[in-house]
Amino acid sequence: MQAVDIEVLRTLRDWLSSGQPGWLATVVATWGSSPRPVGSVFACNKAGSIVGSLSGGCVEDDLLEKLQAGQLAADQPQFFRYGITAEETERLGLPCGGQLDIVVEPHGPTPASIAHFTLLAERLEARQLVSRSVSTTTGLVEATPTDSWETLVWDADGGSLHHTLGPRLQLFIIGAGMVSQYLAHMALSLDFDITVCDPREHLMNDFPIAGIRRVTDMPDDAVRQYAHDEASAIVALTHDPRIDDMGLMEALKTRAFYVGAMGSTRTSASRRTRLLDLDVTEAELARLHAPIGLPIGSHTPPEIAIAILAEITAVRNGRLGEASAYLAAASAG
């Protein structure tokens, strides 16, 4: 989930806990251009407070008016579609040809609703998955902890929504040097939850990037605590094998979708030999991206940071082979 979506759930939980009813809306399908992906959430209350977004600002005010007037989702979850006609699309300012399907749920400040959103917030804050089921037919809303990710499913005929909520993408950076500074700064713009780990406290005290988690534990302990899930990318950037290797030994045993280490081809070969001697298996070592980053000829710290983020993005989207082949062809002329 993106940071804004997690904030939506926390805010709705807080409204309910303070005695304020509210609504939760989820994007279940889109057609044409859409500024927000399927699964995006939005919440509002009777006082007119809103948090999150469904369409980047196109439909939120109209939806709030309908909800406050009792025209939609007054008593139980309801499906609604924006952009049915060309006139409505133009009036609302939806992107060209756009349609937006949403499911809207009313929630009162009941113990059940408060417990529901407390569970969601607690699971996400602990970087754990949780599954929601919503029925527009029966009005039933349930949340269940889960260990497996499933794509959002909206059954229009049966009026049922199944939505797995997961933690934000995390970038776990070992080392507080210059490349780490640029990498953390750029990754914030991509909505990563960022942890920087360096046992050298004087470097962490001087790390200039705000809005991140700072950890001075040894990297293997920190990886076990913060970066063991499949939504994490772990990068080792200190150039100090006493620090990097400890973190990598643990990182390669996690479910992290990306593990990379900075260094030249020669340095990377030496690192692989050391890790094998430290009981890292061949299969685990095969997961390591080293030298780190797409080969774009980067030399300066900001260029290296760009190359790292490009490779992480390609791996996350299943496009690393395509990106590498493109760069190889371009290099060959």
KAQUIVEN-V694863 format. One record per pair of residues at least 24 apart in sequence whose ideal C-beta (glycine too) atoms are under 6 Angstrom apart, sorted by sequence separation. I is the first residue (numbers start at 1). J is the second residue. If there is no record, write none. Layout:
BEGIN
I_J + I_J
END
This chain:
BEGIN
79_103 + 119_143 + 135_159 + 185_209 + 219_243 + 223_247 + 232_256 + 20_45 + 135_160 + 168_193 + 184_209 + 197_222 + 230_255 + 233_258 + 234_259 + 235_260 + 236_261 + 237_262 + 77_103 + 78_104 + 220_246 + 224_250 + 228_254 + 229_255 + 265_291 + 27_54 + 116_143 + 134_161 + 176_203 + 219_246 + 220_247 + 223_250 + 230_257 + 77_105 + 176_204 + 181_209 + 184_212 + 219_247 + 223_251 + 252_280 + 259_287 + 133_162 + 245_274 + 249_278 + 259_288 + 260_289 + 261_290 + 15_45 + 220_250 + 262_292 + 12_43 + 73_104 + 132_163 + 176_207 + 195_226 + 249_280 + 261_292 + 72_104 + 252_284 + 260_292 + 295_327 + 8_41 + 59_92 + 73_106 + 131_164 + 58_92 + 8_43 + 58_93 + 129_164 + 130_165 + 252_287 + 5_41 + 58_94 + 129_166 + 11_51 + 127_167 + 8_51 + 124_167 + 8_52 + 23_67 + 55_100 + 174_219 + 4_52 + 258_312 + 172_227 + 77_134 + 79_136 + 180_237 + 258_315 + 78_136 + 103_161 + 179_237 + 77_136 + 172_232 + 33_95 + 169_231 + 170_232 + 171_233 + 172_234 + 173_235 + 174_236 + 175_237 + 32_95 + 33_96 + 76_139 + 175_238 + 167_231 + 32_97 + 33_98 + 32_98 + 31_99 + 30_100 + 29_101 + 28_101 + 174_247 + 27_102 + 28_103 + 25_102 + 26_103 + 25_104 + 233_312 + 23_104 + 24_105 + 23_106 + 22_107 + 21_108 + 21_109 + 19_109 + 16_109 + 16_113 + 17_114 + 16_114 + 127_229 + 13_117 + 12_117 + 13_118 + 9_117 + 13_121 + 9_120 + 10_121 + 9_121 + 39_152 + 38_152 + 6_124 + 182_301 + 186_305 + 182_302 + 179_301 + 183_305 + 178_301 + 182_305 + 186_309 + 179_304 + 183_308 + 28_154 + 179_305 + 1_165 + 3_168 + 1_168 + 3_191 + 2_191
END
